[in-house]
Amino acid sequence: MSKTKKRIYNPVTRKYYAIKQRTTKSGKKGQIKGLWKPPKKTTKKSLLEVVLGR
């Protein structure tokens, strides 16, 4: 099994770009969707924060 890339790096701009995942018999690469951003970290709220609406 091969691992598919979800992002590509541009050394000139020093940014990562997200690509569409595409599985084809000819092995064509996916199109660039836009800038890649890391997933947001979720934080757990305490019961007090939920009650007070913070």
C-alpha positions in Angstrom: 0.0 0.0 0.0 1.3 3.5 -0.8 0.7 6.4 1.4 -1.0 9.3 -0.4 0.1 12.9 0.1 -2.4 15.3 1.5 -0.2 18.4 1.0 2.8 19.5 -1.0 5.5 22.0 -0.1 6.6 25.0 -2.2 10.1 25.9 -1.2 9.9 29.3 -2.9 7.0 30.5 -0.9 7.7 28.3 2.1 4.0 27.2 2.3 2.1 23.9 2.1 -0.7 23.4 -0.3 -3.6 20.9 0.1 -4.3 18.6 -2.8 -7.4 16.7 -3.7 -7.1 12.9 -3.2 -7.7 11.0 -6.4 -7.3 7.3 -6.9 -7.0 6.4 -10.6 -5.5 3.5 -12.5 -3.2 5.8 -14.3 -2.0 7.3 -11.0 -2.7 10.9 -11.8 -2.1 13.4 -9.0 -4.9 15.4 -7.5 -5.5 19.1 -8.2 -4.4 21.8 -5.7 -7.2 23.0 -3.5 -5.5 25.8 -1.7 -3.3 26.5 1.3 -3.0 23.7 3.8 -3.8 24.5 7.4 -3.1 22.2 10.3 -6.3 20.8 12.0 -7.5 22.9 14.9 -7.0 21.6 18.4 -10.1 21.1 20.4 -10.1 22.1 24.0 -12.3 20.7 26.7 -14.5 23.2 28.5 -15.3 22.9 32.1 -18.8 22.7 33.4 -18.5 26.2 34.8 -17.5 27.6 31.4 -20.5 25.9 29.8 -22.9 27.2 32.4 -21.6 30.8 32.2 -21.4 30.7 28.4 -17.7 31.6 28.0 
